[in-house]
């Protein structure tokens, strides 16, 4: 069972995913995508993000090549979308590399998860972020729908949301912010964040994806609120996972943080 966390930069996906994994421990076999991939090489303890990506690149590449016949239409769509960007830069090559890595590691999970819950924070659906956000090219609903119709899907999508102003503040504070926002230019960051928020809202309403989406509100970085949201997500996953063989449609549901005392 693959569970992908999606949302804008600064939404708190990775932190929330870690909290959820902690709460699932002892109640289910839950691992992160990196643990599953790097475990094949005995490299789970690697923490540097660039090295972690490199490990996934290397391990995932053969799986990407071996599954290309199944995902060809999605890969072609990604390539065509990248060619519509206004310029070709090192970022474009990194985007392409990211697509290859995400499809490859998706296939690893499909073949090697052995009934485990696999938590993913840089998955196939999040590819929409690099395809549609960091560009001035205008994309319409038709483009979003086409992406949704072809992207390899997890069983469950946890969409982590927060107000745009909170996302901008968090993005400006981050030490590991995306390369596209390294300048810390407030207007530029706000532009990208607003564009991403709109894109994810539209993407999670598409026909093929919407029944797999659990939307969670993560407006603050308050530890108590994050923990409360993680508790509810973990319970939802366990309840949903009990019927994983049938993969029933997920009812529309939005989790708000519990009120603080």
N, C-alpha and C positions, 0 to 999 in steps of 0.2 A: 504494500500500500504506500504510494507516494503522496506526500503532503507538501505542496509548494507554498511558501510564504511570498506574497508579492506586495508591492506598494512603492511609494516614492522614496527617494533618498532621504534619510532622516526619519522615516516612519517608525523605526525600531524593530524591523523584521528579525535581524540576527539576534538581538537581545531577547526578544519575545520567544523566538524559536528555541533558544538555549533554556529559557525558563520552562517552556513546555516539555522539552526533553527531560529536564530534571524531574518534573512532576509525573512523567510517564514511567520513569525508572522504577523497577520492581513490580510494575503492573502490566507492562508490555515490553516487547523487544523493540526498542526505539533507538535508531542511530541517525546521525547526520549523513548527508550525501558524501561529505569529505571523508568521514570515518570509514564508510563502506568502500570508497575508491582507494584511499591511501592505505587501508588495512591490508590490501592485497600486496603491498610492498613493505609493510611494517613501518609506515611513516605517519601514523596518526598523530604523533606529538608535534609535528611541524605547525608553527603558528604564523609565520610570515605570509601575508596574503599573496604576494607574487609567487613565492615558492609553492604555495598550495595550489594556485592556478596552474603552474607549470606541471605539477604532479598529475593533476586532472587532465591536462592537455595530452600528456604522454600516455596515460592509461586509457583515456577515452578515445584516442584517435582510431585504434583498430576497430573498436565497436562502432564508431561513426561510419567508417568505410564499409564495414560489414552490414550495416543497416541502411545504407544510402538508398537502396532500391525501395525501401518502405517510406523514407522521409524525403525523397527527391523533390517532391512538389513543394514542401515547406522550405527546403534549402534554396531552391530556385527562387521562391518568393522573397526570401531574405536577401539573396544576392541582388535581385531586381530592385528591392527597396533601398538597399545601400547605394546602388548606382544612381538613384534619384537624389541622393544628398548633394548639396551644392558644391562640394569639393572633396577630393580624395586626399586623405592625410594619414598619418600613422594611426589616428583614431579609427579610421575605416578598416585598416588591417586588423586592429585589435578587436573590432566588432565582429569581423568575420571569424577570427580565431575563437571568440566567445561563443558564437553560434555552433561551431564545430564541437567545442568542448561540452556545451550543454546537451546537444543531441547525443554525443558519445556517452556521457555519464548517465543520461536518461536510459540508454540501452543497457548500461551496466546494472542499474537498479532493476530493470525489467527482468534481467536474466539471473541476478545474484541475490535478490533481497530475501529469499527463503522465508516468506511469511513475516518479515519484519516491517515495522513502520519506519519509513525513511523520510526524514525531515530535510527539506531543500529550501535554501534562501537565494540561490542563484540558478534558477531552473529555466525550462523552456519557455514558459509563459512570460517570465521577466525579460525575455529577449525583445519583447515589444518596446521596452524602455529604450534600448539602444537603437532600435530601428525607427521609432517615431518621435522621440523627444529631442535628441541633441542635433537638431537640424532646423533650418528655417523653411524647409519644404512643407507645404500644407498637405495634410492627409485627411481624407474624409472617412465617413462611416463605412463606406464600401471597402476601404483598405483594412480597417479594423476587423470587419466581418470576414474578409478573406484570410487574414492572419489567424483568426479564431477557428476557422474551418479546417486549417491545415496543421496547426501547431500540435506536437505530441502532448497529450494531456495527462496530468496526474489524476489520482482518484479524488483528491480534495484540494481546493485552493483556499488558503487563508489570506484574505485581503486586509492588510493593516492600513488603516486610514488615520489621518490627523488633519487639523486645520492647516491651511496653506501657510499662515503666518508662523505657526509652530514648526512646520517642516523647514521653512526658510531659516529660522533661528538655529535649528539643530544642524542644518547643512553648513551654515557659516561657522559653527563652533567645532565641527568635526575635524579631527586631525588627519583622518583617512578619506577625506572627501574625494569624489570622483575627479578625474583629471580634467574633465571639461569645466569644472567649477573651481579649479585651483586658485583662480584670480580673487576669489572671495568678493566679487562684485555683486552687491546686493540686488541690483536690478536684473542682472543676468541669472543669478540663482533663482530669483522669484519667477522669472520667465520660464526656466526649465521646470521648476517645481509645479507651477500652475499648469503647464502643458502636460506634465506627467500625470497629475491628479485627474485632469479631464480625460486623458487617454485611458487610464485604468478604470475610471467610472464607466466609460463606454464599453471597454473590453469585457468587464465582468457582467455586463448586461446582454452580451451576445448570446444567441440561442444555444450554442454548443457548450458554453462555459458556465452560464448563470446557475444551473442546477447543481454545480459542484462548488459553489462559492460560499464560504463562511466569512462575513464581513465583521471586522473587529475595530472598535474605536480605541486608539491609543494616543489621546491628546497631550498627555504629559509624560515626562520621564520619571515621574514619581515611582519609587520602588514598590510601594504598597499597591498602587493602582496596576502597575505592570504585573505584579504577582497575582492579583485578583483576575485580571484578564487571562493570564496563562492558565489559572485553575479552570476557568470555564472552557477554554479551548481544549485542554487535556481531557476533560470530561466529555466534551462533544466528540473528540476523536475516538475515545474508548467506546462510546455508545454507537458511533457510526461504524467503527471497526468490527463490532460484533456481527455485523451483517455484510462484511466486505465481500463475501463470495457472490452475493446477489447484486452488489453495488447499486443500491436504491438511490433514487434522486434525492438530493439534499434539499429540504425545505428552506425557503428563504428565511434567513435568521441573521440578526445583527447583534453582536455583543457589545454592550457599553460597559465602561469601567464601573465597578461598584462605588457608591458614594462614600467619601471619606468621612470619618467621624469629626 
